Amino acid sequence: MGHGSQKAALPDNGGMPSPSATSASTASLPRVLLTGFDPFGDTGHSSLPLNPSWLAVKALHGKRIAGHLLVAVQLPTVFQASVKELTRQLQLHKPALVICVGQAGGRGAISLERVAINIDDARIPDNAGGQPVDTPVVAGGPAAYFSSLPIKAMLQALQGAGVAAEVSQTAGTFVCNHVFYALMHALATRRGFKRTRGGFIHVPYLPEQGMPSMALEEIVRGLRLAVATALATPQDIAKEAGAVS
């Protein structure tokens, strides 16, 4: 996908029209910020530049759920640049809810990430050729942050609707975890975001990328339901979804 080429940070919504500019009726609506990544080296079996995380959130751009406007933004698959763009979008939209989405080849379900860890350990280079090893996401930051999304309620809603879903105990140590940790650190430390909830979701390959996979329409359906459940659930439920190993 990226194959080591530089990917520039994209304007406001990955080149898409800003919802605030398209309709006066949406200007006062609270925002849900959804982010996906541009294509990178993990293409699976596809020779096309695909990243289902961006394709899925882009399909939800401009939609309304529970009185909130969904805004989709593309992040570059580059360690530092991704956080710079995320921070810019947080300041621009002041969202009530943030869900960052990434691709996880090898997983067959929508994965609701539980914890972000303060480490970068890249097995492959990012799209700018960066490959940090054993370095913190935020120097001096906490070892980890938990998602503030109601992941158990989201899991129950997704599974109840027939969407393959799971709670994941690791978001890896590549750009996805980097963005997840940086998001949670920003929400915890920046003024004006104490009440903003956020977290990370991994989605499977598309069928053309290999197996296991999930159709784009099903990923979009799952993300829409995840957003609706998060907005409707101020307090998470207790539900077993742990891992033995």
BASEMAR-443298 format. One record per residue (C-alpha): residue number from 1; residue in one letter; x, y, z. Coordinates in nm, 3 decimals. Layout:
BEGIN
@num NUM, residuo a, east X, north Y, up Z
...
//
This chain:
BEGIN
@num 1, residuo m, east 0.000, north 0.000, up 0.000
@num 2, residuo g, east 0.231, north 0.273, up 0.119
@num 3, residuo h, east 0.541, north 0.060, up 0.051
@num 4, residuo g, east 0.760, north 0.308, up 0.238
@num 5, residuo s, east 0.640, north 0.620, up 0.052
@num 6, residuo q, east 0.574, north 0.944, up 0.238
@num 7, residuo k, east 0.209, north 1.017, up 0.308
@num 8, residuo a, east 0.123, north 1.378, up 0.381
@num 9, residuo a, east -0.129, north 1.467, up 0.649
@num 10, residuo l, east -0.457, north 1.535, up 0.476
@num 11, residuo p, east -0.675, north 1.845, up 0.522
@num 12, residuo d, east -0.964, north 1.844, up 0.768
@num 13, residuo n, east -1.144, north 1.528, up 0.649
@num 14, residuo g, east -0.905, north 1.348, up 0.420
@num 15, residuo g, east -1.004, north 1.573, up 0.134
@num 16, residuo m, east -1.378, north 1.538, up 0.208
@num 17, residuo p, east -1.610, north 1.837, up 0.262
@num 18, residuo s, east -1.624, north 1.953, up 0.623
@num 19, residuo p, east -1.972, north 1.893, up 0.772
@num 20, residuo s, east -1.958, north 2.235, up 0.937
@num 21, residuo a, east -1.930, north 2.391, up 0.592
@num 22, residuo t, east -2.201, north 2.190, up 0.420
@num 23, residuo s, east -2.509, north 2.284, up 0.619
@num 24, residuo a, east -2.598, north 2.551, up 0.870
@num 25, residuo s, east -2.833, north 2.301, up 1.034
@num 26, residuo t, east -2.542, north 2.080, up 1.136
@num 27, residuo a, east -2.314, north 2.354, up 1.268
@num 28, residuo s, east -2.439, north 2.334, up 1.627
@num 29, residuo l, east -2.456, north 1.955, up 1.649
@num 30, residuo p, east -2.210, north 1.780, up 1.884
@num 31, residuo r, east -1.953, north 1.578, up 1.692
@num 32, residuo v, east -1.838, north 1.220, up 1.688
@num 33, residuo l, east -1.486, north 1.203, up 1.545
@num 34, residuo l, east -1.404, north 0.885, up 1.354
@num 35, residuo t, east -1.055, north 0.829, up 1.220
@num 36, residuo g, east -0.919, north 0.572, up 0.977
@num 37, residuo f, east -0.576, north 0.522, up 0.823
@num 38, residuo d, east -0.445, north 0.559, up 0.472
@num 39, residuo p, east -0.318, north 0.241, up 0.299
@num 40, residuo f, east 0.017, north 0.107, up 0.417
@num 41, residuo g, east 0.249, north -0.186, up 0.351
@num 42, residuo d, east 0.012, north -0.454, up 0.487
@num 43, residuo t, east -0.199, north -0.511, up 0.175
@num 44, residuo g, east -0.276, north -0.875, up 0.246
@num 45, residuo h, east -0.323, north -1.051, up -0.088
@num 46, residuo s, east -0.449, north -0.739, up -0.262
@num 47, residuo s, east -0.226, north -0.540, up -0.494
@num 48, residuo l, east -0.461, north -0.242, up -0.456
@num 49, residuo p, east -0.402, north 0.037, up -0.202
@num 50, residuo l, east -0.677, north -0.056, up 0.046
@num 51, residuo n, east -0.734, north 0.017, up 0.411
@num 52, residuo p, east -1.078, north -0.088, up 0.536
@num 53, residuo s, east -1.053, north 0.140, up 0.839
@num 54, residuo w, east -1.067, north 0.449, up 0.618
@num 55, residuo l, east -1.321, north 0.309, up 0.374
@num 56, residuo a, east -1.555, north 0.225, up 0.663
@num 57, residuo v, east -1.538, north 0.554, up 0.850
@num 58, residuo k, east -1.562, north 0.748, up 0.524
@num 59, residuo a, east -1.895, north 0.574, up 0.458
@num 60, residuo l, east -2.024, north 0.720, up 0.786
@num 61, residuo h, east -1.904, north 1.074, up 0.725
@num 62, residuo g, east -2.187, north 1.326, up 0.759
@num 63, residuo k, east -2.433, north 1.077, up 0.911
@num 64, residuo r, east -2.629, north 1.164, up 1.225
@num 65, residuo i, east -2.673, north 0.934, up 1.523
@num 66, residuo a, east -2.861, north 1.033, up 1.839
@num 67, residuo g, east -2.832, north 1.403, up 1.761
@num 68, residuo h, east -2.458, north 1.383, up 1.689
@num 69, residuo l, east -2.285, north 1.450, up 1.358
@num 70, residuo l, east -2.025, north 1.193, up 1.248
@num 71, residuo v, east -1.704, north 1.338, up 1.108
@num 72, residuo a, east -1.457, north 1.105, up 0.934
@num 73, residuo v, east -1.089, north 1.198, up 0.911
@num 74, residuo q, east -0.801, north 1.011, up 0.751
@num 75, residuo l, east -0.477, north 0.981, up 0.946
@num 76, residuo p, east -0.142, north 0.904, up 0.783
@num 77, residuo t, east 0.016, north 0.571, up 0.879
@num 78, residuo v, east 0.315, north 0.758, up 1.017
@num 79, residuo f, east 0.400, north 0.762, up 1.386
@num 80, residuo q, east 0.444, north 1.132, up 1.460
@num 81, residuo a, east 0.235, north 1.273, up 1.176
@num 82, residuo s, east -0.070, north 1.067, up 1.275
@num 83, residuo v, east -0.077, north 1.219, up 1.623
@num 84, residuo k, east -0.020, north 1.569, up 1.491
@num 85, residuo e, east -0.322, north 1.534, up 1.263
@num 86, residuo l, east -0.532, north 1.372, up 1.536
@num 87, residuo t, east -0.451, north 1.657, up 1.775
@num 88, residuo r, east -0.547, north 1.911, up 1.511
@num 89, residuo q, east -0.880, north 1.741, up 1.454
@num 90, residuo l, east -0.954, north 1.723, up 1.827
@num 91, residuo q, east -0.901, north 2.097, up 1.857
@num 92, residuo l, east -1.103, north 2.167, up 1.543
@num 93, residuo h, east -1.412, north 1.961, up 1.626
@num 94, residuo k, east -1.412, north 1.941, up 2.009
@num 95, residuo p, east -1.592, north 1.604, up 1.978
@num 96, residuo a, east -1.807, north 1.441, up 2.245
@num 97, residuo l, east -1.684, north 1.098, up 2.134
@num 98, residuo v, east -1.375, north 0.978, up 1.947
@num 99, residuo i, east -1.330, north 0.635, up 1.790
@num 100, residuo c, east -1.007, north 0.568, up 1.605
@num 101, residuo v, east -1.019, north 0.271, up 1.368
@num 102, residuo g, east -0.740, north 0.061, up 1.221
@num 103, residuo q, east -0.685, north -0.254, up 1.014
@num 104, residuo a, east -0.582, north -0.580, up 1.180
@num 105, residuo g, east -0.496, north -0.851, up 0.931
@num 106, residuo g, east -0.546, north -1.197, up 1.076
@num 107, residuo r, east -0.846, north -1.105, up 1.289
@num 108, residuo g, east -1.191, north -1.219, up 1.184
@num 109, residuo a, east -1.401, north -0.994, up 1.408
@num 110, residuo i, east -1.441, north -0.629, up 1.492
@num 111, residuo s, east -1.201, north -0.588, up 1.785
@num 112, residuo l, east -1.288, north -0.346, up 2.063
@num 113, residuo e, east -0.954, north -0.252, up 2.211
@num 114, residuo r, east -0.931, north -0.242, up 2.591
@num 115, residuo v, east -0.587, north -0.092, up 2.659
@num 116, residuo a, east -0.323, north 0.129, up 2.496
@num 117, residuo i, east 0.038, north 0.089, up 2.609
@num 118, residuo n, east 0.314, north 0.348, up 2.615
@num 119, residuo i, east 0.551, north 0.177, up 2.373
@num 120, residuo d, east 0.639, north 0.189, up 2.004
@num 121, residuo d, east 0.807, north -0.127, up 1.871
@num 122, residuo a, east 0.765, north -0.136, up 1.495
@num 123, residuo r, east 0.821, north -0.466, up 1.313
@num 124, residuo i, east 0.787, north -0.286, up 0.978
@num 125, residuo p, east 0.847, north 0.077, up 0.876
@num 126, residuo d, east 0.562, north 0.325, up 0.867
@num 127, residuo n, east 0.474, north 0.509, up 0.546
@num 128, residuo a, east 0.755, north 0.760, up 0.601
@num 129, residuo g, east 1.013, north 0.489, up 0.667
@num 130, residuo g, east 1.013, north 0.539, up 1.043
@num 131, residuo q, east 1.063, north 0.231, up 1.257
@num 132, residuo p, east 1.092, north 0.318, up 1.628
@num 133, residuo v, east 1.194, north 0.034, up 1.857
@num 134, residuo d, east 1.134, north 0.028, up 2.234
@num 135, residuo t, east 1.054, north 0.398, up 2.255
@num 136, residuo p, east 0.766, north 0.554, up 2.451
@num 137, residuo v, east 0.469, north 0.708, up 2.277
@num 138, residuo v, east 0.479, north 0.986, up 2.539
@num 139, residuo a, east 0.800, north 1.023, up 2.738
@num 140, residuo g, east 0.714, north 1.015, up 3.108
@num 141, residuo g, east 0.353, north 0.918, up 3.041
@num 142, residuo p, east 0.164, north 0.643, up 3.226
@num 143, residuo a, east 0.243, north 0.284, up 3.129
@num 144, residuo a, east -0.106, north 0.240, up 2.984
@num 145, residuo y, east -0.451, north 0.387, up 2.942
@num 146, residuo f, east -0.781, north 0.201, up 2.933
@num 147, residuo s, east -1.042, north 0.282, up 2.670
@num 148, residuo s, east -1.318, north 0.504, up 2.802
@num 149, residuo l, east -1.569, north 0.355, up 2.558
@num 150, residuo p, east -1.834, north 0.117, up 2.696
@num 151, residuo i, east -1.667, north -0.178, up 2.523
@num 152, residuo k, east -1.870, north -0.449, up 2.694
@num 153, residuo a, east -2.202, north -0.285, up 2.602
@num 154, residuo m, east -2.073, north -0.237, up 2.250
@num 155, residuo l, east -1.970, north -0.602, up 2.235
@num 156, residuo q, east -2.317, north -0.713, up 2.349
@num 157, residuo a, east -2.487, north -0.490, up 2.092
@num 158, residuo l, east -2.267, north -0.607, up 1.805
@num 159, residuo q, east -2.298, north -0.975, up 1.887
@num 160, residuo g, east -2.672, north -0.936, up 1.942
@num 161, residuo a, east -2.700, north -0.792, up 1.591
@num 162, residuo g, east -2.506, north -1.084, up 1.444
@num 163, residuo v, east -2.184, north -0.890, up 1.385
@num 164, residuo a, east -1.867, north -1.083, up 1.468
@num 165, residuo a, east -1.704, north -0.891, up 1.754
@num 166, residuo e, east -1.459, north -0.938, up 2.039
@num 167, residuo v, east -1.280, north -0.749, up 2.313
@num 168, residuo s, east -0.908, north -0.733, up 2.236
@num 169, residuo q, east -0.642, north -0.706, up 2.505
@num 170, residuo t, east -0.374, north -0.562, up 2.275
@num 171, residuo a, east -0.371, north -0.301, up 2.001
@num 172, residuo g, east -0.018, north -0.403, up 1.899
@num 173, residuo t, east 0.288, north -0.176, up 1.907
@num 174, residuo f, east 0.261, north -0.012, up 1.565
@num 175, residuo v, east 0.087, north 0.311, up 1.458
@num 176, residuo c, east -0.257, north 0.192, up 1.575
@num 177, residuo n, east -0.147, north 0.161, up 1.937
@num 178, residuo h, east 0.054, north 0.483, up 1.899
@num 179, residuo v, east -0.261, north 0.674, up 1.800
@num 180, residuo f, east -0.473, north 0.499, up 2.064
@num 181, residuo y, east -0.232, north 0.591, up 2.343
@num 182, residuo a, east -0.187, north 0.947, up 2.217
@num 183, residuo l, east -0.565, north 0.990, up 2.199
@num 184, residuo m, east -0.622, north 0.874, up 2.554
@num 185, residuo h, east -0.331, north 1.085, up 2.681
@num 186, residuo a, east -0.473, north 1.392, up 2.508
@num 187, residuo l, east -0.820, north 1.334, up 2.652
@num 188, residuo a, east -0.671, north 1.290, up 2.999
@num 189, residuo t, east -0.438, north 1.590, up 2.994
@num 190, residuo r, east -0.565, north 1.860, up 2.758
@num 191, residuo r, east -0.804, north 2.131, up 2.867
@num 192, residuo g, east -1.159, north 2.092, up 2.743
@num 193, residuo f, east -1.158, north 1.713, up 2.692
@num 194, residuo k, east -1.221, north 1.574, up 3.041
@num 195, residuo r, east -1.574, north 1.467, up 2.943
@num 196, residuo t, east -1.482, north 1.337, up 2.596
@num 197, residuo r, east -1.478, north 0.959, up 2.571
@num 198, residuo g, east -1.256, north 0.774, up 2.331
@num 199, residuo g, east -1.101, north 0.448, up 2.225
@num 200, residuo f, east -0.986, north 0.230, up 1.939
@num 201, residuo i, east -1.144, north -0.037, up 1.719
@num 202, residuo h, east -0.961, north -0.277, up 1.486
@num 203, residuo v, east -1.140, north -0.414, up 1.182
@num 204, residuo p, east -1.055, north -0.721, up 0.970
@num 205, residuo y, east -0.926, north -0.738, up 0.616
@num 206, residuo l, east -1.171, north -0.695, up 0.330
@num 207, residuo p, east -1.235, north -1.020, up 0.136
@num 208, residuo e, east -1.008, north -0.911, up -0.149
@num 209, residuo q, east -0.720, north -0.876, up 0.097
@num 210, residuo g, east -0.735, north -1.233, up 0.224
@num 211, residuo m, east -0.880, north -1.440, up 0.506
@num 212, residuo p, east -1.013, north -1.402, up 0.766
@num 213, residuo s, east -1.212, north -1.105, up 0.641
@num 214, residuo m, east -1.532, north -0.907, up 0.669
@num 215, residuo a, east -1.735, north -0.735, up 0.399
@num 216, residuo l, east -1.711, north -0.356, up 0.401
@num 217, residuo e, east -2.087, north -0.322, up 0.445
@num 218, residuo e, east -2.071, north -0.537, up 0.758
@num 219, residuo i, east -1.781, north -0.332, up 0.900
@num 220, residuo v, east -1.977, north -0.012, up 0.838
@num 221, residuo r, east -2.285, north -0.164, up 1.004
@num 222, residuo g, east -2.078, north -0.268, up 1.304
@num 223, residuo l, east -1.915, north 0.073, up 1.344
@num 224, residuo r, east -2.250, north 0.250, up 1.319
@num 225, residuo l, east -2.390, north 0.027, up 1.591
@num 226, residuo a, east -2.077, north 0.075, up 1.803
@num 227, residuo v, east -2.117, north 0.454, up 1.785
@num 228, residuo a, east -2.488, north 0.438, up 1.866
@num 229, residuo t, east -2.423, north 0.213, up 2.165
@num 230, residuo a, east -2.143, north 0.433, up 2.296
@num 231, residuo l, east -2.364, north 0.741, up 2.276
@num 232, residuo a, east -2.650, north 0.563, up 2.453
@num 233, residuo t, east -2.438, north 0.403, up 2.729
@num 234, residuo p, east -2.290, north 0.639, up 2.989
@num 235, residuo q, east -2.192, north 0.350, up 3.219
@num 236, residuo d, east -2.053, north 0.025, up 3.081
@num 237, residuo i, east -2.208, north -0.310, up 3.168
@num 238, residuo a, east -2.039, north -0.608, up 3.333
@num 239, residuo k, east -1.993, north -0.887, up 3.079
@num 240, residuo e, east -1.730, north -1.160, up 3.053
@num 241, residuo a, east -1.499, north -1.098, up 2.761
@num 242, residuo g, east -1.153, north -1.178, up 2.894
@num 243, residuo a, east -0.870, north -1.386, up 2.757
@num 244, residuo v, east -0.712, north -1.699, up 2.908
@num 245, residuo s, east -0.378, north -1.633, up 2.737
//
